[in-house]
Amino acid sequence: MFVFPNAPIGLGGGSQAWWMIEHMISLFQTALPSGNLSPIVKYIPGGFQDSSDKLMATITRIVERYNLEYTQLVIGGFSQGAIISTDVVLRLFPENAGALAIFSGILMCSDIWREGLEKKQGLKIIQSHGSQDMVLPFMLGNELKKLFESSDVDYSFVQFQGDHSIPPEVYPQYYSLLD
């Protein structure tokens, strides 16, 4: 079974978001040129935790309705969806997910996620990020990579020459999570 929840914030024109990004853009504009990534990696956007709670409620309903275990679930997303999925698995899941798939995600909420990782030994995680990503710059994806590499998870990283996308070369690793 595959479930693809929609982000709760309508932006018009069929676009949706998990949180509004205006403040995040201004953080990027000041932090990235200086190389001081701390304001970004510690950032918790307004509405972020509410959206995480809504996604967790959806997941809980699915688990209960279909009599599943959290360990049977592969949770993942792209861009904001990757970030919100990471938050849900590390902060809200009562146990490990089966796996976490992060496509063009970055480190945010670093203190909370670091604490959550301490309880997720053995969690399978794949992350991919394009080295030419101009939406969520590679250096921020690399900060997330460092967090995972410093923890006790089953982690793999796919760096690719490309932009803000999901490349075909990550598909085999993603498919392996579904076995």
N, C-alpha and C positions, 0 to 999 in steps of 0.2 A: 504494500500500500504506500502511495506517495501522497503527501499533503503539502500544499504550498500556501500558507496563510498570507493574506494581503496585509501590508503595513496599514496602520490605523489612520494616518493623516492624509487626507486628500489634498493634492496640490493643484488640481484642475488639469484639464486636458488628458485625463487618464493616469496621471502620475501620482505616486503615493510615496510616503516617507514614514520612517519609524520615529523620527524626531526632526525638528526644524534645525537647519544648519547655519543660519546666519552668524551666530556667535562663533561657531567652529571655524567659519571662513576667516573671520577676523583674527582668531588665534593662529591659524595657518599663516596669515600674512605677516604676523609679527614674530612668531616662534621659528618658522622654517628658515628665514634668512639668517637669523642669529645662531641657529644650530641648537638653541635651548629648547628641547622637545618636552621638557617637564610639564609645561602648562597643557600640552595636548594629551600626553599619555596619562595624566591624572584627571583629565576633564570628564565630567559627568554632565551631559547636556540636559537642559530642562525638558521634561517629558520622557526622557530616556528610560528611567526605571519604571514609569507607568506603562510604557510600551513593552518592556521586558515582562512585566507582570501579566499583561494581556496575552502575550505569546505563551507564557508559562501556563496560564489558565486554559488556553486552547489545547496545549500539549497534554495537560492533565485530563481534560475531557476525553481526548482520544485514547489515552492510556486506560482510563476507566471504562469507556464504552467498548473497546475491543479487547479488554483483559490482557493488556500488554505490560511488559516490564520496561522501565526506563533504559535498561541495558540492551534492549532490542532496537532502540531508536538511533538512527543516524540523523543528527541535527546539523543543518548548515545553511549557508546563504552567501550572497554576493553583495559586496560593498556594505551599505548600512545593514543589510540582512545578515552578513557575516559577523558584523560587530554585535548586533543584538543577539544572534545565536550564541556567540561566545559568552556574552553576559548571562544569558539564561542558563547555559550548561554549567558555567563556573560559579555563578552566584545562587541560582535558584533550584537546580536539580537536587533532589534528595539523595541521589546516588549517581554513579557514573552513567553517562549515555553510552550507547554502543560505540558511537564515534562522533567526532565533530569535524565538519568540513568547512574551511574558511577560504573563500575566494575573494581576494582583494580586500581583506580586512586589515585593521590597524589596532594598535594597543591604545586603549582608553581605560579609564577606571582602574589604573594599574594596581593600586593598593588593594582594592576589593578583589580583583581577579587573581592577584598573587596569593591572597589568603584562600580563595576558593580552590586554586590549584593544589594546595597542600592536601586537600581531601579527595583529589581525583587521580591518585596513583594508577598508572596503567591505562588511563584514558587514551584511546586512539584518536590522533589528530592529524589531519593533512591541511596544509596551508599552501596557497599559491599566490604569487604577486608578480606583476610585471615591472621590470626594471625601468620602464619609461612611463609609468602610471602618473599622470598629471592631476588626477582627481583626488586620490589618496596616495600621496607619494611613497615610493618604495622605502625610503628611510623609516617611515612610520610602520610599514609592514615588517620591516626588519626588527624594530623594537619588540613587536609581538613575537617574532621568531626567537629573539633572545630570551624572552620570558619563558617560552615553552622549552627551550633547550636547557634552561637552568632548573627545570622541574622533573619530576618522575613520571612522565607521560610517554606514550609510544607515539613519537612525533616524526613527521616527514615534511619537508619543505620543497616546493617546486618554484624555482625562480625562472622566469622566462623573459625573453626579449619581446616586449610588447607593452601595451597600454592597459587601461582599466577594463579587463576582460577575463574570460575563463578560456584558457587555451586548450586545444585538443590534447596536448601532452600531459595534462593533469587527469584526463578521463580514466586511464587505467588504474591510477591510484585511488580515485574516487570509487570506481566500480568495485575495487577490492574491499572497500568498506561495506559493501552491500552483501557480501558472501556470508 
